[in-house]
Amino acid sequence: MVVVGSMIGSGIFLVSAEMARQTASPGLLLAAWVVTGVLTLTAALSYGELAAMMPRAGGQYVYLREAFSPLWGFLYGWTLFMVIQTGTIAAVAVGFARYTGYLVPSISEDRYIIPPLHVTPGYALSLSTAQLLAVALIALLTWTNTRGLDWGKMIQNVFTTTKTLALIGLIAVGVSLGWNAEAVRANFGDLWTPRGAAPLGPGLNATTAYGMFIGLAVAQVGSLFSADAWNNITFTAGEVKEPRRNIPLALALGTGMVITLFLLANVAYLVTLPFDQIQQAPADRVATATLEAIFPAVGAAIMAIGIMISTFGCANGLILAGARTYYAMARDALFFRRVGTLNEYKVPQWGLALQGIWAAFLVLPRTYNTTSRAYGNLYGDLLTYVISAALMFYILTIAGLFRLRATRPDADRPYTVIGYPVLPALYIGGAAAILIVLFTYQTATTWPGLVIVLAGVPAYLFWRRRP
């Protein structure tokens, strides 16, 4: 439930529009999701070996610490706290508020309690009714998770089951009631002809063989982000029953199930909507456009309720899991000491509280486009910046699998990754190729991610030197 619930948020309902513009053909769009599926499942199987070998709270932080050094573990934990986990919590919470606003119009990012206060020409702070609801959601789920694991587990199980069934329902309705013979003929009868290609760089789009390769790699930002957070189960290893067996099993089954559903959801979009309508879906809400095509009067409302359920459960899973990594860091004297303690319910209350406060703060800053005079959200930029950094940590962690095989050949490994060394090596090669493309063609949203990671070095030195 943690794996599935953390992976299914709002991304699958939105990112296919941008991916369709980048890939420019139905075949390449589906191929992009297949690549994401192969990479994600391969990584999850590789993490299964590390999780079975080191079933401790902190997960990926622990693997990097043990494979390389405390610095690499800390840099991951630092980036997780500053952006990856907290920024995603903020984004998911605002997603919940936005779709609530569809049903309750008074909840809107344009309806201010505190109007935007400009701190620089490009940035402002505000508190709208939508932001207030997002902060309230973070506060509520943080509080319930401080009451013990049973509360968090109950919320996770109920909402993950509900939203998984909702996603299955979307797929079933799309391929049955939504079947559009004209769209099917155009999309599947002509899978590879480029159409509506967005620029990927100066003079480059997915209309040439090289452009198709670049489009496939660039589109991974959307699909990998949608399929991310599968590793959250490793953060909670200290509280999983029979972790040496159950964490590898959860990683394999959870990621396999979600990736299959994501691919089928895109098939549902393609059998319901012409490709240009996917590319031009209003506000990129492809799932909403799909349901509106099937149920013109109520499709958008049904989708809003479905995404509210999905984002509520996703936020809970992210909040539940993230604090366990900060707890492990604090136990190593690499974070605030209080974060390394448990409350009377045996959960890291201070880690949950600190994570909640920072995530709630990330809801408040707004970006401001001085040309269009439109407001955006700072966490959206931060998340885009850090996708490449998160991918680097995945590569480094799987490289750690090879290193630990060499440095600790006799360690107890209840589970060993299938296809070693070929599958882990293929992941490293594939992910590295995507990184090279992103750093070459998406410079504005990759190099800043490195800055966020490297900012952790002085923080690490501070905590190392602290008495």
Order of alpha helices (4+ residues) and beta strands (2+ residues): alpha-alpha-alpha-alpha-alpha-alpha-beta-beta-alpha-alpha-alpha-alpha-alpha-alpha-alpha-alpha-alpha-alpha-alpha-beta-beta-alpha-alpha-alpha-alpha
